[in-house]
């Protein structure tokens, strides 16, 4: 009854299991991390999943002090 869901439909980032495989947005969403100090590194423990990079976030984890742009951990 839902034309946006079928095993033959390609998954899109919309919060719906489009291809009926019991996973939502797999392969099309990204993990983002809040980056309060703008150094390009985000808080690892505060990871979110989104369809696109949002303002104030980064795709690189590893900031151990998000109040100081000079302090982060590269791993």
PDB file with one MODEL, atoms N, CA, C and O in Angstrom:
MODEL        1
ATOM      1  N   UNK A   1       0.806  -1.202   0.000  1.00  0.00           N
ATOM      2  CA  UNK A   1       0.000   0.000   0.000  1.00  0.00           C
ATOM      3  C   UNK A   1       0.853   1.272   0.000  1.00  0.00           C
ATOM      4  O   UNK A   1       0.314   2.376  -0.081  1.00  0.00           O
ATOM      5  N   UNK A   2       2.185   1.125   0.090  1.00  0.00           N
ATOM      6  CA  UNK A   2       3.082   2.285   0.124  1.00  0.00           C
ATOM      7  C   UNK A   2       4.018   2.218  -1.071  1.00  0.00           C
ATOM      8  O   UNK A   2       4.892   1.353  -1.127  1.00  0.00           O
ATOM      9  N   UNK A   3       3.847   3.110  -2.012  1.00  0.00           N
ATOM     10  CA  UNK A   3       4.626   3.104  -3.249  1.00  0.00           C
ATOM     11  C   UNK A   3       6.096   3.452  -3.031  1.00  0.00           C
ATOM     12  O   UNK A   3       6.904   3.269  -3.941  1.00  0.00           O
ATOM     13  N   UNK A   4       6.474   3.960  -1.827  1.00  0.00           N
ATOM     14  CA  UNK A   4       7.875   4.285  -1.547  1.00  0.00           C
ATOM     15  C   UNK A   4       8.631   3.109  -0.961  1.00  0.00           C
ATOM     16  O   UNK A   4       9.810   3.235  -0.633  1.00  0.00           O
ATOM     17  N   UNK A   5       7.959   1.943  -0.820  1.00  0.00           N
ATOM     18  CA  UNK A   5       8.576   0.764  -0.236  1.00  0.00           C
ATOM     19  C   UNK A   5       8.357  -0.447  -1.116  1.00  0.00           C
ATOM     20  O   UNK A   5       7.226  -0.803  -1.447  1.00  0.00           O
ATOM     21  N   UNK A   6       9.484  -1.088  -1.497  1.00  0.00           N
ATOM     22  CA  UNK A   6       9.426  -2.311  -2.289  1.00  0.00           C
ATOM     23  C   UNK A   6      10.840  -2.902  -2.344  1.00  0.00           C
ATOM     24  O   UNK A   6      11.811  -2.145  -2.362  1.00  0.00           O
ATOM     25  N   UNK A   7      10.982  -4.225  -2.372  1.00  0.00           N
ATOM     26  CA  UNK A   7      12.304  -4.819  -2.503  1.00  0.00           C
ATOM     27  C   UNK A   7      13.034  -4.374  -3.774  1.00  0.00           C
ATOM     28  O   UNK A   7      14.258  -4.487  -3.850  1.00  0.00           O
ATOM     29  N   UNK A   8      12.316  -3.880  -4.751  1.00  0.00           N
ATOM     30  CA  UNK A   8      12.946  -3.458  -6.001  1.00  0.00           C
ATOM     31  C   UNK A   8      13.313  -1.973  -6.029  1.00  0.00           C
ATOM     32  O   UNK A   8      13.858  -1.489  -7.021  1.00  0.00           O
ATOM     33  N   UNK A   9      13.015  -1.241  -4.937  1.00  0.00           N
ATOM     34  CA  UNK A   9      13.311   0.190  -4.872  1.00  0.00           C
ATOM     35  C   UNK A   9      14.676   0.404  -4.218  1.00  0.00           C
ATOM     36  O   UNK A   9      15.016  -0.263  -3.241  1.00  0.00           O
ATOM     37  N   UNK A  10      15.446   1.334  -4.762  1.00  0.00           N
ATOM     38  CA  UNK A  10      16.743   1.675  -4.187  1.00  0.00           C
ATOM     39  C   UNK A  10      16.545   2.469  -2.898  1.00  0.00           C
ATOM     40  O   UNK A  10      15.670   3.330  -2.818  1.00  0.00           O
ATOM     41  N   UNK A  11      17.364   2.172  -1.893  1.00  0.00           N
ATOM     42  CA  UNK A  11      17.289   2.881  -0.610  1.00  0.00           C
ATOM     43  C   UNK A  11      17.686   4.347  -0.807  1.00  0.00           C
ATOM     44  O   UNK A  11      18.670   4.646  -1.484  1.00  0.00           O
ATOM     45  N   UNK A  12      16.920   5.244  -0.214  1.00  0.00           N
ATOM     46  CA  UNK A  12      17.253   6.671  -0.194  1.00  0.00           C
ATOM     47  C   UNK A  12      17.238   7.137   1.258  1.00  0.00           C
ATOM     48  O   UNK A  12      16.602   6.512   2.106  1.00  0.00           O
ATOM     49  N   UNK A  13      17.924   8.216   1.540  1.00  0.00           N
ATOM     50  CA  UNK A  13      18.033   8.722   2.903  1.00  0.00           C
ATOM     51  C   UNK A  13      16.788   9.543   3.246  1.00  0.00           C
ATOM     52  O   UNK A  13      16.714  10.742   2.979  1.00  0.00           O
ATOM     53  N   UNK A  14      15.809   8.847   3.850  1.00  0.00           N
ATOM     54  CA  UNK A  14      14.548   9.517   4.172  1.00  0.00           C
ATOM     55  C   UNK A  14      13.893   8.999   5.447  1.00  0.00           C
ATOM     56  O   UNK A  14      12.749   9.342   5.745  1.00  0.00           O
ATOM     57  N   UNK A  15      14.624   8.164   6.208  1.00  0.00           N
ATOM     58  CA  UNK A  15      14.073   7.630   7.443  1.00  0.00           C
ATOM     59  C   UNK A  15      13.090   6.500   7.252  1.00  0.00           C
ATOM     60  O   UNK A  15      12.393   6.116   8.191  1.00  0.00           O
ATOM     61  N   UNK A  16      13.022   5.958   6.037  1.00  0.00           N
ATOM     62  CA  UNK A  16      12.094   4.868   5.707  1.00  0.00           C
ATOM     63  C   UNK A  16      12.894   3.680   5.174  1.00  0.00           C
ATOM     64  O   UNK A  16      13.909   3.867   4.502  1.00  0.00           O
ATOM     65  N   UNK A  17      12.451   2.482   5.465  1.00  0.00           N
ATOM     66  CA  UNK A  17      13.060   1.278   4.908  1.00  0.00           C
ATOM     67  C   UNK A  17      12.503   1.079   3.501  1.00  0.00           C
ATOM     68  O   UNK A  17      11.574   0.296   3.300  1.00  0.00           O
ATOM     69  N   UNK A  18      13.068   1.785   2.538  1.00  0.00           N
ATOM     70  CA  UNK A  18      12.539   1.783   1.170  1.00  0.00           C
ATOM     71  C   UNK A  18      12.587   0.414   0.500  1.00  0.00           C
ATOM     72  O   UNK A  18      11.662   0.045  -0.223  1.00  0.00           O
ATOM     73  N   UNK A  19      13.673  -0.351   0.739  1.00  0.00           N
ATOM     74  CA  UNK A  19      13.847  -1.613   0.023  1.00  0.00           C
ATOM     75  C   UNK A  19      13.429  -2.840   0.832  1.00  0.00           C
ATOM     76  O   UNK A  19      13.758  -3.968   0.464  1.00  0.00           O
ATOM     77  N   UNK A  20      12.710  -2.627   1.926  1.00  0.00           N
ATOM     78  CA  UNK A  20      12.076  -3.702   2.709  1.00  0.00           C
ATOM     79  C   UNK A  20      13.058  -4.754   3.232  1.00  0.00           C
ATOM     80  O   UNK A  20      12.743  -5.944   3.256  1.00  0.00           O
ATOM     81  N   UNK A  21      14.252  -4.308   3.652  1.00  0.00           N
ATOM     82  CA  UNK A  21      15.224  -5.268   4.184  1.00  0.00           C
ATOM     83  C   UNK A  21      15.417  -5.122   5.693  1.00  0.00           C
ATOM     84  O   UNK A  21      16.399  -5.616   6.247  1.00  0.00           O
ATOM     85  N   UNK A  22      14.482  -4.445   6.354  1.00  0.00           N
ATOM     86  CA  UNK A  22      14.493  -4.219   7.804  1.00  0.00           C
ATOM     87  C   UNK A  22      15.637  -3.325   8.269  1.00  0.00           C
ATOM     88  O   UNK A  22      15.974  -3.329   9.454  1.00  0.00           O
ATOM     89  N   UNK A  23      16.243  -2.558   7.361  1.00  0.00           N
ATOM     90  CA  UNK A  23      17.241  -1.559   7.711  1.00  0.00           C
ATOM     91  C   UNK A  23      16.817  -0.230   7.110  1.00  0.00           C
ATOM     92  O   UNK A  23      16.288  -0.181   6.000  1.00  0.00           O
ATOM     93  N   UNK A  24      17.049   0.842   7.845  1.00  0.00           N
ATOM     94  CA  UNK A  24      16.635   2.178   7.394  1.00  0.00           C
ATOM     95  C   UNK A  24      17.862   2.974   6.975  1.00  0.00           C
ATOM     96  O   UNK A  24      18.807   3.123   7.749  1.00  0.00           O
ATOM     97  N   UNK A  25      17.843   3.483   5.751  1.00  0.00           N
ATOM     98  CA  UNK A  25      18.871   4.375   5.210  1.00  0.00           C
ATOM     99  C   UNK A  25      20.269   3.756   5.169  1.00  0.00           C
ATOM    100  O   UNK A  25      21.263   4.481   5.189  1.00  0.00           O
ATOM    101  N   UNK A  26      20.356   2.441   5.113  1.00  0.00           N
ATOM    102  CA  UNK A  26      21.671   1.795   5.058  1.00  0.00           C
ATOM    103  C   UNK A  26      22.385   2.133   3.753  1.00  0.00           C
ATOM    104  O   UNK A  26      21.804   2.072   2.670  1.00  0.00           O
ATOM    105  N   UNK A  27      23.650   2.489   3.886  1.00  0.00           N
ATOM    106  CA  UNK A  27      24.456   2.810   2.717  1.00  0.00           C
ATOM    107  C   UNK A  27      24.267   4.217   2.170  1.00  0.00           C
ATOM    108  O   UNK A  27      25.004   4.628   1.273  1.00  0.00           O
ATOM    109  N   UNK A  28      23.303   4.961   2.685  1.00  0.00           N
ATOM    110  CA  UNK A  28      23.064   6.313   2.161  1.00  0.00           C
ATOM    111  C   UNK A  28      23.129   7.392   3.235  1.00  0.00           C
ATOM    112  O   UNK A  28      23.145   8.580   2.910  1.00  0.00           O
ATOM    113  N   UNK A  29      23.167   7.007   4.497  1.00  0.00           N
ATOM    114  CA  UNK A  29      23.290   7.995   5.562  1.00  0.00           C
ATOM    115  C   UNK A  29      24.755   8.081   5.987  1.00  0.00           C
ATOM    116  O   UNK A  29      25.549   7.191   5.683  1.00  0.00           O
ATOM    117  N   UNK A  30      25.106   9.154   6.689  1.00  0.00           N
ATOM    118  CA  UNK A  30      26.475   9.338   7.156  1.00  0.00           C
ATOM    119  C   UNK A  30      26.488   9.563   8.659  1.00  0.00           C
ATOM    120  O   UNK A  30      25.500  10.017   9.237  1.00  0.00           O
ATOM    121  N   UNK A  31      27.619   9.241   9.292  1.00  0.00           N
ATOM    122  CA  UNK A  31      27.798   9.530  10.704  1.00  0.00           C
ATOM    123  C   UNK A  31      28.438  10.902  10.820  1.00  0.00           C
ATOM    124  O   UNK A  31      29.422  11.198  10.143  1.00  0.00           O
ATOM    125  N   UNK A  32      27.870  11.741  11.686  1.00  0.00           N
ATOM    126  CA  UNK A  32      28.401  13.083  11.900  1.00  0.00           C
ATOM    127  C   UNK A  32      28.615  13.299  13.394  1.00  0.00           C
ATOM    128  O   UNK A  32      27.983  12.655  14.232  1.00  0.00           O
ATOM    129  N   UNK A  33      29.520  14.219  13.704  1.00  0.00           N
ATOM    130  CA  UNK A  33      29.912  14.489  15.080  1.00  0.00           C
ATOM    131  C   UNK A  33      29.849  15.997  15.335  1.00  0.00           C
ATOM    132  O   UNK A  33      30.302  16.773  14.493  1.00  0.00           O
ATOM    133  N   UNK A  34      29.299  16.431  16.473  1.00  0.00           N
ATOM    134  CA  UNK A  34      29.247  17.851  16.755  1.00  0.00           C
ATOM    135  C   UNK A  34      30.652  18.438  16.891  1.00  0.00           C
ATOM    136  O   UNK A  34      31.520  17.852  17.539  1.00  0.00           O
ATOM    137  N   UNK A  35      30.863  19.595  16.277  1.00  0.00           N
ATOM    138  CA  UNK A  35      32.170  20.253  16.278  1.00  0.00           C
ATOM    139  C   UNK A  35      32.000  21.690  16.756  1.00  0.00           C
ATOM    140  O   UNK A  35      31.946  22.620  15.951  1.00  0.00           O
ATOM    141  N   UNK A  36      31.916  21.864  18.077  1.00  0.00           N
ATOM    142  CA  UNK A  36      31.642  23.164  18.665  1.00  0.00           C
ATOM    143  C   UNK A  36      32.741  24.191  18.487  1.00  0.00           C
ATOM    144  O   UNK A  36      32.467  25.391  18.457  1.00  0.00           O
ATOM    145  N   UNK A  37      34.004  23.733  18.365  1.00  0.00           N
ATOM    146  CA  UNK A  37      35.103  24.694  18.245  1.00  0.00           C
ATOM    147  C   UNK A  37      35.588  24.882  16.811  1.00  0.00           C
ATOM    148  O   UNK A  37      36.526  25.643  16.569  1.00  0.00           O
ATOM    149  N   UNK A  38      34.962  24.198  15.863  1.00  0.00           N
ATOM    150  CA  UNK A  38      35.251  24.410  14.446  1.00  0.00           C
ATOM    151  C   UNK A  38      36.613  23.940  13.973  1.00  0.00           C
ATOM    152  O   UNK A  38      37.126  24.443  12.973  1.00  0.00           O
ATOM    153  N   UNK A  39      37.213  22.978  14.680  1.00  0.00           N
ATOM    154  CA  UNK A  39      38.538  22.505  14.287  1.00  0.00           C
ATOM    155  C   UNK A  39      38.503  21.343  13.300  1.00  0.00           C
ATOM    156  O   UNK A  39      39.551  20.846  12.888  1.00  0.00           O
ATOM    157  N   UNK A  40      37.306  20.911  12.923  1.00  0.00           N
ATOM    158  CA  UNK A  40      37.192  19.811  11.965  1.00  0.00           C
ATOM    159  C   UNK A  40      37.142  18.441  12.606  1.00  0.00           C
ATOM    160  O   UNK A  40      37.049  17.430  11.910  1.00  0.00           O
ATOM    161  N   UNK A  41      37.204  18.397  13.954  1.00  0.00           N
ATOM    162  CA  UNK A  41      37.109  17.152  14.694  1.00  0.00           C
ATOM    163  C   UNK A  41      35.909  17.252  15.616  1.00  0.00           C
ATOM    164  O   UNK A  41      35.680  18.291  16.236  1.00  0.00           O
ATOM    165  N   UNK A  42      35.136  16.168  15.709  1.00  0.00           N
ATOM    166  CA  UNK A  42      33.921  16.196  16.510  1.00  0.00           C
ATOM    167  C   UNK A  42      33.975  15.266  17.693  1.00  0.00           C
ATOM    168  O   UNK A  42      34.873  14.432  17.808  1.00  0.00           O
ATOM    169  N   UNK A  43      33.008  15.418  18.570  1.00  0.00           N
ATOM    170  CA  UNK A  43      32.914  14.607  19.778  1.00  0.00           C
ATOM    171  C   UNK A  43      32.481  13.182  19.433  1.00  0.00           C
ATOM    172  O   UNK A  43      31.350  12.952  19.005  1.00  0.00           O
ATOM    173  N   UNK A  44      33.380  12.249  19.623  1.00  0.00           N
ATOM    174  CA  UNK A  44      33.163  10.851  19.250  1.00  0.00           C
ATOM    175  C   UNK A  44      31.923  10.256  19.913  1.00  0.00           C
ATOM    176  O   UNK A  44      31.156   9.546  19.262  1.00  0.00           O
ATOM    177  N   UNK A  45      31.721  10.535  21.185  1.00  0.00           N
ATOM    178  CA  UNK A  45      30.612   9.931  21.930  1.00  0.00           C
ATOM    179  C   UNK A  45      29.253  10.535  21.599  1.00  0.00           C
ATOM    180  O   UNK A  45      28.229  10.006  22.032  1.00  0.00           O
ATOM    181  N   UNK A  46      29.220  11.627  20.845  1.00  0.00           N
ATOM    182  CA  UNK A  46      27.961  12.292  20.512  1.00  0.00           C
ATOM    183  C   UNK A  46      27.588  12.115  19.045  1.00  0.00           C
ATOM    184  O   UNK A  46      26.972  12.994  18.443  1.00  0.00           O
ATOM    185  N   UNK A  47      27.960  10.988  18.482  1.00  0.00           N
ATOM    186  CA  UNK A  47      27.712  10.676  17.073  1.00  0.00           C
ATOM    187  C   UNK A  47      26.225  10.685  16.752  1.00  0.00           C
ATOM    188  O   UNK A  47      25.394  10.251  17.550  1.00  0.00           O
ATOM    189  N   UNK A  48      25.916  11.184  15.576  1.00  0.00           N
ATOM    190  CA  UNK A  48      24.551  11.161  15.050  1.00  0.00           C
ATOM    191  C   UNK A  48      24.589  10.601  13.630  1.00  0.00           C
ATOM    192  O   UNK A  48      25.645  10.562  12.997  1.00  0.00           O
ATOM    193  N   UNK A  49      23.458  10.180  13.147  1.00  0.00           N
ATOM    194  CA  UNK A  49      23.331   9.728  11.767  1.00  0.00           C
ATOM    195  C   UNK A  49      22.448  10.723  11.032  1.00  0.00           C
ATOM    196  O   UNK A  49      21.398  11.127  11.533  1.00  0.00           O
ATOM    197  N   UNK A  50      22.884  11.113   9.837  1.00  0.00           N
ATOM    198  CA  UNK A  50      22.133  12.110   9.070  1.00  0.00           C
ATOM    199  C   UNK A  50      22.238  11.815   7.582  1.00  0.00           C
ATOM    200  O   UNK A  50      23.041  10.987   7.154  1.00  0.00           O
ATOM    201  N   UNK A  51      21.426  12.495   6.813  1.00  0.00           N
ATOM    202  CA  UNK A  51      21.449  12.340   5.355  1.00  0.00           C
ATOM    203  C   UNK A  51      22.503  13.233   4.711  1.00  0.00           C
ATOM    204  O   UNK A  51      22.942  12.973   3.591  1.00  0.00           O
ATOM    205  N   UNK A  52      22.909  14.290   5.423  1.00  0.00           N
ATOM    206  CA  UNK A  52      23.907  15.216   4.883  1.00  0.00           C
ATOM    207  C   UNK A  52      24.650  15.858   6.042  1.00  0.00           C
ATOM    208  O   UNK A  52      24.190  15.826   7.183  1.00  0.00           O
ATOM    209  N   UNK A  53      25.803  16.443   5.741  1.00  0.00           N
ATOM    210  CA  UNK A  53      26.583  17.126   6.758  1.00  0.00           C
ATOM    211  C   UNK A  53      25.856  18.403   7.178  1.00  0.00           C
ATOM    212  O   UNK A  53      25.566  19.267   6.350  1.00  0.00           O
ATOM    213  N   UNK A  54      25.572  18.508   8.456  1.00  0.00           N
ATOM    214  CA  UNK A  54      24.855  19.656   8.992  1.00  0.00           C
ATOM    215  C   UNK A  54      25.829  20.702   9.513  1.00  0.00           C
ATOM    216  O   UNK A  54      26.950  20.368   9.894  1.00  0.00           O
ATOM    217  N   UNK A  55      25.417  21.952   9.532  1.00  0.00           N
ATOM    218  CA  UNK A  55      26.240  23.031  10.058  1.00  0.00           C
ATOM    219  C   UNK A  55      26.582  22.751  11.518  1.00  0.00           C
ATOM    220  O   UNK A  55      25.716  22.344  12.293  1.00  0.00           O
ATOM    221  N   UNK A  56      27.846  22.969  11.897  1.00  0.00           N
ATOM    222  CA  UNK A  56      28.275  22.728  13.263  1.00  0.00           C
ATOM    223  C   UNK A  56      28.676  21.298  13.526  1.00  0.00           C
ATOM    224  O   UNK A  56      28.930  20.927  14.672  1.00  0.00           O
ATOM    225  N   UNK A  57      28.738  20.480  12.479  1.00  0.00           N
ATOM    226  CA  UNK A  57      29.121  19.081  12.598  1.00  0.00           C
ATOM    227  C   UNK A  57      30.275  18.788  11.651  1.00  0.00           C
ATOM    228  O   UNK A  57      30.577  19.580  10.758  1.00  0.00           O
ATOM    229  N   UNK A  58      30.917  17.639  11.854  1.00  0.00           N
ATOM    230  CA  UNK A  58      31.972  17.156  10.977  1.00  0.00           C
ATOM    231  C   UNK A  58      31.802  15.652  10.805  1.00  0.00           C
ATOM    232  O   UNK A  58      31.095  15.010  11.583  1.00  0.00           O
ATOM    233  N   UNK A  59      32.442  15.098   9.798  1.00  0.00           N
ATOM    234  CA  UNK A  59      32.409  13.647   9.614  1.00  0.00           C
ATOM    235  C   UNK A  59      33.629  12.988  10.246  1.00  0.00           C
ATOM    236  O   UNK A  59      33.797  11.774  10.138  1.00  0.00           O
ATOM    237  N   UNK A  60      34.487  13.775  10.906  1.00  0.00           N
ATOM    238  CA  UNK A  60      35.697  13.258  11.540  1.00  0.00           C
ATOM    239  C   UNK A  60      35.545  13.284  13.054  1.00  0.00           C
ATOM    240  O   UNK A  60      35.334  14.344  13.644  1.00  0.00           O
ATOM    241  N   UNK A  61      35.652  12.120  13.679  1.00  0.00           N
ATOM    242  CA  UNK A  61      35.573  12.011  15.130  1.00  0.00           C
ATOM    243  C   UNK A  61      36.945  12.280  15.748  1.00  0.00           C
ATOM    244  O   UNK A  61      37.941  12.401  15.034  1.00  0.00           O
ATOM    245  N   UNK A  62      36.989  12.371  17.066  1.00  0.00           N
ATOM    246  CA  UNK A  62      38.259  12.406  17.767  1.00  0.00           C
ATOM    247  C   UNK A  62      38.564  13.657  18.548  1.00  0.00           C
ATOM    248  O   UNK A  62      39.711  13.840  18.955  1.00  0.00           O
ATOM    249  N   UNK A  63      37.601  14.531  18.783  1.00  0.00           N
ATOM    250  CA  UNK A  63      37.865  15.735  19.557  1.00  0.00           C
ATOM    251  C   UNK A  63      37.673  15.425  21.037  1.00  0.00           C
ATOM    252  O   UNK A  63      36.587  15.024  21.456  1.00  0.00           O
ATOM    253  N   UNK A  64      38.731  15.612  21.827  1.00  0.00           N
ATOM    254  CA  UNK A  64      38.623  15.355  23.267  1.00  0.00           C
ATOM    255  C   UNK A  64      38.390  16.644  24.057  1.00  0.00           C
ATOM    256  O   UNK A  64      38.150  16.595  25.263  1.00  0.00           O
ATOM    257  N   UNK A  65      38.460  17.799  23.382  1.00  0.00           N
ATOM    258  CA  UNK A  65      38.171  19.090  24.016  1.00  0.00           C
ATOM    259  C   UNK A  65      37.507  19.977  22.974  1.00  0.00           C
ATOM    260  O   UNK A  65      38.186  20.672  22.218  1.00  0.00           O
ATOM    261  N   UNK A  66      36.192  19.951  22.935  1.00  0.00           N
ATOM    262  CA  UNK A  66      35.455  20.662  21.884  1.00  0.00           C
ATOM    263  C   UNK A  66      35.271  22.152  22.189  1.00  0.00           C
ATOM    264  O   UNK A  66      34.524  22.846  21.498  1.00  0.00           O
ATOM    265  N   UNK A  67      35.958  22.636  23.226  1.00  0.00           N
ATOM    266  CA  UNK A  67      35.968  24.063  23.520  1.00  0.00           C
ATOM    267  C   UNK A  67      37.269  24.724  23.086  1.00  0.00           C
ATOM    268  O   UNK A  67      37.406  25.944  23.170  1.00  0.00           O
ATOM    269  N   UNK A  68      38.237  23.912  22.617  1.00  0.00           N
ATOM    270  CA  UNK A  68      39.548  24.424  22.245  1.00  0.00           C
ATOM    271  C   UNK A  68      39.947  23.841  20.893  1.00  0.00           C
ATOM    272  O   UNK A  68      40.177  22.636  20.788  1.00  0.00           O
ATOM    273  N   UNK A  69      40.030  24.669  19.866  1.00  0.00           N
ATOM    274  CA  UNK A  69      40.348  24.205  18.507  1.00  0.00           C
ATOM    275  C   UNK A  69      41.771  23.673  18.379  1.00  0.00           C
ATOM    276  O   UNK A  69      42.095  23.028  17.381  1.00  0.00           O
ATOM    277  N   UNK A  70      42.618  23.928  19.357  1.00  0.00           N
ATOM    278  CA  UNK A  70      44.007  23.460  19.310  1.00  0.00           C
ATOM    279  C   UNK A  70      44.165  22.053  19.883  1.00  0.00           C
ATOM    280  O   UNK A  70      45.232  21.451  19.759  1.00  0.00           O
ATOM    281  N   UNK A  71      43.118  21.529  20.504  1.00  0.00           N
ATOM    282  CA  UNK A  71      43.217  20.218  21.163  1.00  0.00           C
ATOM    283  C   UNK A  71      42.255  19.233  20.515  1.00  0.00           C
ATOM    284  O   UNK A  71      41.041  19.433  20.521  1.00  0.00           O
ATOM    285  N   UNK A  72      42.816  18.174  19.959  1.00  0.00           N
ATOM    286  CA  UNK A  72      42.046  17.070  19.409  1.00  0.00           C
ATOM    287  C   UNK A  72      42.970  15.871  19.288  1.00  0.00           C
ATOM    288  O   UNK A  72      44.190  16.002  19.388  1.00  0.00           O
ATOM    289  N   UNK A  73      42.392  14.727  19.078  1.00  0.00           N
ATOM    290  CA  UNK A  73      43.158  13.493  18.991  1.00  0.00           C
ATOM    291  C   UNK A  73      43.021  12.937  17.597  1.00  0.00           C
ATOM    292  O   UNK A  73      41.906  12.747  17.113  1.00  0.00           O
ATOM    293  N   UNK A  74      44.135  12.672  16.940  1.00  0.00           N
ATOM    294  CA  UNK A  74      44.101  12.045  15.614  1.00  0.00           C
ATOM    295  C   UNK A  74      44.345  10.557  15.796  1.00  0.00           C
ATOM    296  O   UNK A  74      45.337  10.147  16.398  1.00  0.00           O
ATOM    297  N   UNK A  75      43.432   9.756  15.269  1.00  0.00           N
ATOM    298  CA  UNK A  75      43.608   8.299  15.319  1.00  0.00           C
ATOM    299  C   UNK A  75      43.054   7.653  14.108  1.00  0.00           C
ATOM    300  O   UNK A  75      43.114   6.431  13.978  1.00  0.00           O
TER     301      UNK A  75
ENDMDL
END
